[in-house]
Amino acid sequence: MVTYVLDSSAILRYLDDEAGAARVAEIIKSHLAGRCEAILSALHWGEVAGVTRKAHGSAAMELVLSRLSAFGLRVVAADADRAVRASLIKLKRDIPYVDAFGIELAADSRHRVFVTADFDFKPASRDVTIEFLPAK
């Protein structure tokens, strides 16, 4: 079974109904139906919270996190081992540290696909399968 690793840009595209939102919705529906798994790193979860809070306030942030939690998306903690592996990915591929956590999570299995709207991940496409959402 395929596991989709969603980053914050993918989730935010879905929430804002921007380019790629339909694809993220399709992944979430497949996850709910048990045809795939959808996960994200705790760092990307935090980014979604922070961006939502900044743009729409605390109540909106709580509502968004509650609704995303209801989908059963698994949020994977950033433990010490993952933090070290992410730092090595950051150094090797010259991508932001938070983003390296998503790549590190996708690298756990060849059955994982990293989903993002951020084309800065191109250097990491040598390491994991990446599905890029359409540009805005």
C-alpha positions as CSV (number, residue, x, y, z in Angstrom):
1,M,0.0,0.0,0.0
2,V,1.3,3.5,-0.9
3,T,1.9,5.9,1.9
4,Y,1.6,9.6,1.0
5,V,3.8,12.0,3.0
6,L,2.1,15.4,2.9
7,D,4.0,18.5,3.6
8,S,2.6,21.7,4.9
9,S,2.3,23.3,1.4
10,A,0.1,20.4,0.3
11,I,-2.1,20.7,3.3
12,L,-2.4,24.5,3.0
13,R,-3.2,24.2,-0.7
14,Y,-6.0,21.8,0.3
15,L,-7.3,24.1,3.0
16,D,-7.1,27.2,0.8
17,D,-8.7,25.4,-2.2
18,E,-5.7,26.3,-4.4
19,A,-4.0,24.5,-7.3
20,G,-3.6,20.9,-6.3
21,A,-6.3,20.9,-3.7
22,A,-8.3,18.3,-5.6
23,R,-5.4,16.0,-5.6
24,V,-4.8,16.3,-1.9
25,A,-8.6,15.7,-1.3
26,E,-8.3,12.6,-3.5
27,I,-5.4,11.3,-1.3
28,I,-7.3,12.1,1.9
29,K,-10.5,10.3,0.6
30,S,-8.3,7.2,-0.4
31,H,-6.8,7.3,3.1
32,L,-10.2,7.4,4.7
33,A,-11.3,4.5,2.5
34,G,-8.2,2.5,3.5
35,R,-6.7,2.4,0.1
36,C,-3.6,4.3,1.1
37,E,-2.1,6.0,4.2
38,A,-1.6,9.7,4.6
39,I,1.0,11.0,7.1
40,L,3.0,14.1,7.8
41,S,5.8,15.1,10.0
42,A,5.1,16.9,13.3
43,L,7.1,19.8,12.0
44,H,4.8,20.2,9.0
45,W,1.8,19.9,11.3
46,G,3.2,22.7,13.3
47,E,3.7,24.8,10.2
48,V,0.1,24.3,9.2
49,A,-0.9,25.4,12.7
50,G,1.3,28.5,12.6
51,V,0.3,29.7,9.1
52,T,-3.4,29.2,9.9
53,R,-3.1,31.0,13.3
54,K,-1.2,33.9,11.7
55,A,-3.7,34.3,8.8
56,H,-7.0,33.5,10.5
57,G,-6.6,33.5,14.3
58,S,-6.6,30.9,17.1
59,A,-10.2,29.7,16.6
60,A,-9.6,29.0,12.9
61,M,-6.3,27.2,13.8
62,E,-8.1,25.0,16.4
63,L,-10.9,24.2,13.9
64,V,-8.4,23.3,11.1
65,L,-6.4,21.0,13.4
66,S,-9.5,19.4,14.7
67,R,-10.8,18.7,11.2
68,L,-7.4,17.4,10.0
69,S,-7.2,15.2,13.0
70,A,-10.7,13.7,12.2
71,F,-9.2,12.5,8.9
72,G,-6.9,10.2,10.9
73,L,-3.8,11.6,9.4
74,R,-0.8,10.2,11.3
75,V,1.5,12.9,12.6
76,V,5.0,11.4,13.0
77,A,7.1,12.7,15.8
78,A,10.6,14.2,15.3
79,D,12.7,12.0,17.5
80,A,16.5,12.2,17.9
81,D,17.3,9.7,15.1
82,R,14.9,11.4,12.6
83,A,16.4,14.8,13.6
84,V,19.9,13.6,12.7
85,R,18.9,12.0,9.4
86,A,17.0,15.2,8.5
87,S,20.0,17.3,9.2
88,L,22.1,15.1,6.9
89,I,19.5,15.5,4.1
90,K,19.5,19.2,4.7
91,L,23.3,19.3,4.2
92,K,23.3,16.9,1.2
93,R,20.4,18.5,-0.7
94,D,20.6,22.1,0.5
95,I,16.9,22.3,1.5
96,P,15.4,23.9,4.7
97,Y,15.7,21.8,7.8
98,V,11.9,21.5,8.4
99,D,11.5,20.3,4.8
100,A,14.2,17.7,5.3
101,F,12.0,16.1,7.9
102,G,9.4,15.4,5.2
103,I,12.0,13.9,2.9
104,E,13.4,11.8,5.7
105,L,9.9,10.5,6.5
106,A,9.4,9.6,2.8
107,A,12.7,7.9,2.7
108,D,11.5,5.3,5.2
109,S,10.1,3.1,2.4
110,R,10.1,2.9,-1.4
111,H,6.3,2.7,-1.1
112,R,6.2,6.3,0.2
113,V,5.4,9.3,-2.0
114,F,6.2,12.8,-0.8
115,V,3.5,15.3,-1.9
116,T,4.4,19.0,-2.0
117,A,3.6,22.3,-3.8
118,D,7.2,23.5,-3.1
119,F,9.5,23.1,-6.1
120,D,12.5,23.8,-3.9
121,F,12.4,20.1,-3.2
122,K,13.6,19.2,-6.7
123,P,17.1,18.3,-5.4
124,A,15.6,15.7,-3.1
125,S,13.9,13.9,-6.0
126,R,17.1,11.9,-6.4
127,D,16.4,10.4,-2.9
128,V,12.6,9.8,-2.8
129,T,9.6,9.8,-5.1
130,I,8.0,13.3,-5.1
131,E,4.7,14.3,-6.5
132,F,4.7,18.0,-7.2
133,L,1.3,19.8,-7.0
134,P,0.6,22.3,-9.8
135,A,2.1,25.8,-9.6
136,K,-0.4,28.5,-8.6
